[in-house]
Amino acid sequence: MSAAPVLACHDIRKTFGNLTAVNGASLHLAEGEILGLVGPNGSGKSTLINAVSGYFPIDSGQVLLDGHRIDGIASHRISHRGLARTYQIPRPLGSLTALDNVKVGCYFGRRRSGNSDVDKEARHWLAFTGLGAVTDAPVASLTLHQRKFLELARALACRPRVLLLDEVLAGLNPVEVDAAIDVIGQVRDSGVSIVLVEHIMRVVVKLCDRVTVLAAGSMIAEGPPQTCLRDEAVVDAYLGRQHARGA
Amino acid sequence: MTSTGPLAPSPLTRRPTAIKLAAAAAVLAVLALLPVIEGTGRNSSYLIVYLYFVFFWVTQSTSWNIFSGYAGYFSFAQGAFYGAGVYTTVLLVEHLHMSILLIIPIGGLVAGLTALLTGLIVFGIRSLSGEIFALFSLSLGLGFGVLANNVNAIDGGSGRVLGQVSYPAWLGSVNQMLYVLALVLAVATVFCARAIQHSRMGYGLAAIRDDEHVGGTLGVPTLRYKLMAFSIGAMFAGASGALHAVLINFVTPDAAFGQQVPFYVIVMSVIGGRRHWLGPVLGATLIYTTNDRLTNLGMVELNQILVGLLLTVVVVGLRAGIVVQLFRRPAATAVAAAVAVLIVEVTGRGGDVITTFAWAMLSGVAILLVPDRVYQMTVRHRPRWWRLGRLTAARDETASPPKPRVSGGLR
């Protein structure tokens, strides 16, 4: 890590009542990097994404984007600073068309396009994510796969510097997954740094430069995907201690 | 204007702009010239008074819709803002004998600032939900009523008689003055609502309505937009209330801050359609006209039943309001209205313009309320000559796949 990280989280804690969902998690993301965030269900991946993106306030810790603290500030300011995210369960704006959903991102994101460019840009992002055919469709008529890509198109329309992808590929068939890997690779090549929450190991290995493993709210391993995913503690966390011993 | 408004159903914006502009200009020209033709000398022309009330309700429901329709927060505070305008006039006329031309903007300002201040408090609550906001807004009107009833400087509970209100002589008789100013206010409000809908702010408010949190994540300054829309709407409501005080003349706190105005603006906007600027305009015109006709016939109770029935049918069957359905069936609606006019005129049942207009509107609405399935059947079997241009035919076909319902209601 030579350059300063574009996104850094220090010692984040988030509790819900008695449940500690994230317990002192830290991560850093270098410019132009894809960081995989993996871990078993309930390990706090989505909570961490929600905390970083300002969905809810964190109990302690710091989130820095380009060296500026973004924890505790209004979510639209986080977007203007250059952080965008997708939702694990797609949350399209239900009364609008696909195009208008993306237009909201163009209008209000980091770049804040004017009236004249918004239409062209929104169409560009829909075409980029393979949704050109459903541009004018109301979102209620979109399939799950299309909604997931609409999440991505809308996030990209905000022209982020850092993109948090919360399981955009879950539920897609292998062909769609390949197309998505291609799209995400292109996004990275355009200079966007990405945090990728993912369960499909094929995707993690193929896309990620580095992987951080989360278990029970804490970081347990970090490193290149191949070595990291063979780490004993990681196998333990995913499959249970007995299985690890047996193997 | 090539961009599709976020609140607009797409078929509308494909219509050539020149035709729409010409139609709007023609309607406005007729309305602007009416008092000159109708009212010279005699200030009791019923048509002028009727149209004044249409303008009043169009202004009120459109101003409500700027925040509550576009951003999806149901507000019962309309009475508070309208009443603030009414009492601004009462106090300024009583103490300063001010001209109504000055009072109207002041009334708007008073109501707008009221909304801004209360908005700052209530929108600052992090866990504010649509239901809590609705209750809060209800209490605002009630609170203002209590205040006016108990503070002698405002009213004290006995009501106030306005008497003579000064205005420039070139505005003609009192009724002509009311008519012209109400028309100006209505046009300004509707123009503002339309401009907001097609702007960046319109997209922001639509995002707030659909999913406020997602809007914030996409960069929409949700708090600022809610405050702006709430205050702009309240401003027009207050300005319109300030003018309306002149018409009512005898003002009481219970009437000014009561639930009649909030109730009717909600009914009008919901029936008309809340996502499009034209919705409240249509809703207000329709509801006020039928109300006026039935009251004239001495059938006020029937009016209540009709409004309730219409509200139920629209909420269950159309949800997005009659305006969306009108964009899908423009030709059929126009034909139904024209046939109604013809029948009324031939049988001589009309008698006057307002009655004929009421029949035309009700017939048009009847076509809009025909369920999609039945409508598609008749459309398929219609004769060739019925197809009024390729435009309408193309639009009917785009409407044929079952449209997903837009979720509305309290949020």
Chai-1 contact restraints between the chains, C-beta under 6 A:
chainA,res_idxA,chainB,res_idxB,connection_type,confidence,min_distance_angstrom,max_distance_angstrom,comment,restraint_id
A,S75,B,G216,contact,1.0,0.0,6.0,A-B,restraint_1
A,S75,B,T217,contact,1.0,0.0,6.0,A-B,restraint_2
A,H76,B,G216,contact,1.0,0.0,6.0,A-B,restraint_3
A,H76,B,G219,contact,1.0,0.0,6.0,A-B,restraint_4
A,H76,B,V220,contact,1.0,0.0,6.0,A-B,restraint_5
A,H76,B,P221,contact,1.0,0.0,6.0,A-B,restraint_6
A,S79,B,G219,contact,1.0,0.0,6.0,A-B,restraint_7
A,H80,B,G219,contact,1.0,0.0,6.0,A-B,restraint_8
A,R91,B,D211,contact,1.0,0.0,6.0,A-B,restraint_9
A,R91,B,V214,contact,1.0,0.0,6.0,A-B,restraint_10
A,L93,B,A207,contact,1.0,0.0,6.0,A-B,restraint_11
A,L93,B,D210,contact,1.0,0.0,6.0,A-B,restraint_12
A,L93,B,D211,contact,1.0,0.0,6.0,A-B,restraint_13
A,G94,B,D210,contact,1.0,0.0,6.0,A-B,restraint_14
A,S95,B,D210,contact,1.0,0.0,6.0,A-B,restraint_15
A,S95,B,V406,contact,1.0,0.0,6.0,A-B,restraint_16
A,L96,B,P6,contact,1.0,0.0,6.0,A-B,restraint_17
A,D100,B,P6,contact,1.0,0.0,6.0,A-B,restraint_18
A,V104,B,Y203,contact,1.0,0.0,6.0,A-B,restraint_19
A,V104,B,A207,contact,1.0,0.0,6.0,A-B,restraint_20
A,V104,B,L218,contact,1.0,0.0,6.0,A-B,restraint_21
A,G105,B,L218,contact,1.0,0.0,6.0,A-B,restraint_22
A,Y107,B,R200,contact,1.0,0.0,6.0,A-B,restraint_23
A,Y107,B,Y203,contact,1.0,0.0,6.0,A-B,restraint_24
A,F108,B,L218,contact,1.0,0.0,6.0,A-B,restraint_25
A,F108,B,G219,contact,1.0,0.0,6.0,A-B,restraint_26
A,F108,B,V220,contact,1.0,0.0,6.0,A-B,restraint_27
A,G109,B,G219,contact,1.0,0.0,6.0,A-B,restraint_28
A,D119,B,S3,contact,1.0,0.0,6.0,A-B,restraint_29
A,P138,B,P404,contact,1.0,0.0,6.0,A-B,restraint_30
A,A140,B,P404,contact,1.0,0.0,6.0,A-B,restraint_31
A,S141,B,P404,contact,1.0,0.0,6.0,A-B,restraint_32
A,C158,B,G219,contact,1.0,0.0,6.0,A-B,restraint_33
